[in-house]
Amino acid sequence: MKLSSEQQLKIKEWIDGGASLSDVQKQLDSELGIRMTYMEVRFLIDDLNIELQKPVIPEPKEEDEDDSELMPESVQVSLDRITRPGSVISGTVTFSDGVNADWSLDQMGRLGFGCKIEGYSPSQEDMQDFQLQLRDLLSRKGMTGGL
């Protein structure tokens, strides 16, 4: 499939505007009527020599008195009502800086951890707090071992 220069320019504008590959895939379908797989979009972006925007990782703000009410004081761990496929148990965690992430425990007892902010790494204190709360949560659910 050959794209017109107008279509190529449109794709470049989307990427420059911060669109991800998934966003470009959806916009190609909805706005231009072009259906492509995620991998085809990735190759297209490479062929057009367009560089993807790197996601901005929010820097922790210094706490103001007003911000302290909005931000959680510690790590908060919760369970999913419906366990994710391939997991024995799963849930979400909100770290003390307000960043949310998903976690899951598989049948082998391996902990899976995923965050939408690429490259994000919680503080060591937050990870320790997360692990302690998760261990407590699992203990209350009758699950032992693992962590």
N, C-alpha and C positions, 0 to 999 in steps of 0.2 A: 504494500500500500504506500502510495506516495502522497505526502501532505503538501498542501499549497504553502507558499511563503506566508500567507496571511494566517493559516492555521499554526504554522511553526512559531510565528510571532506571538500568537495567543498563548501557546504553551509556555513560551519564555516569560510572558507577563505573569502567568499563574505561578510559576516557580519563583520569580522575583518577588511576588507578593507573599511568599512563604508557604505555598502549597506543597504538600508531601506527594509522594508518588501515588498514594491511594487517592488523594484529592484530585490529582491530574487525571487518573483513570476514570473517576466519577464524572469530572467535568467534560472529558472527551466524549463520554457517552451521552450525558444530558444536554450539553450545549452544541456539540458538533455531530452527534449521532454516530460516533466511531467507537466500536467496542474492541477493547484490547485487554489482554491479560496483564496482570501486574508486571510479569517479567518482560512482556513486550513493551510496556511503558518504560521500564527501566532501560531497555536497550535503545528505545527511541530517544530518551533524554541523553544517553551517552552519544548516540549518533549525531544529535544536534549540538553536541559540545556545550550543554547547559549544566552549570553546577548547581546542585541542590543547596538550599540555605541550611546552615547548621542550626539546630534548635537552640534557643536561648535558655540557658539554665539560670533560673532565678537565684540571685545572691541573697543570702539570709540578711534580713533587715535588722537594724538595731531596734530593739523593742522600745516603743513609746508606751506611755500609759494607756493610750487608746487602743493600740495594737494588741496589747496583752489580753484584752477581752475577746478579740477575734481569733487569736491563735491558740491552739491547744497547748497546755502547759507540759504535757508529756505525751508519750506514744499511746495511741489508742488502737487496739486490735479488735476486729469483729469477724464473725463467721458469716459465710454466705448461707442464705436460706436453702439454695439449691447448689449442691456441690458441682464444681466444674468437671467436665469429662476428663477421665484419666487421673482424677484425684480421689483420695480417700476423704479429705476434708480441705476446704479452701475458705478464703476470706479476704479482707482488706486491712490495711494498716495506714494510719495517719501519723506521720512523724511530727516531732515537736516544731519543725519549721513549716508545717502545714502541707507538706507534699504527701500525696496519696500513692499507695502501691498495692498490688495484688500479691497474695501469697497462696501457696498450695502445698499439700503434703501428699506424695504419691504412695503407692502400695509398698514400696521399698523403704519408706521412711525418709525419702529425700525431700528437702525443702526447696520449693521453687519460688522465686521472687521476681516480680516484674514491675517496672515503673514506666509510665508514658514519657517521662523526661529522660531522653537518652543521655547516658553518662552520669546520671544522678547517683550519688552515693551518700546514704545517711551517715550521721556521725556514729562513732563507735559506741557512745553512750546510748544513742537511740536504738542501735542494733541489739545491744545487750538488754535494754528495756523491752524491746520487741520480743526477743527470745524468751525472756522470763514470763512475760504476759502470755505468750503463745503456749509455753509449757503449762502454765496455770490453767489456761483455757482447755487444753487437751486433757489435763488431769481431771477437770470437772466433767468432761465428756466421756470419761472412762478409758481414755487412750493413754498409755504410758510408753516410755522409751522415746526413741527418735532424737529429740533435741537434747 
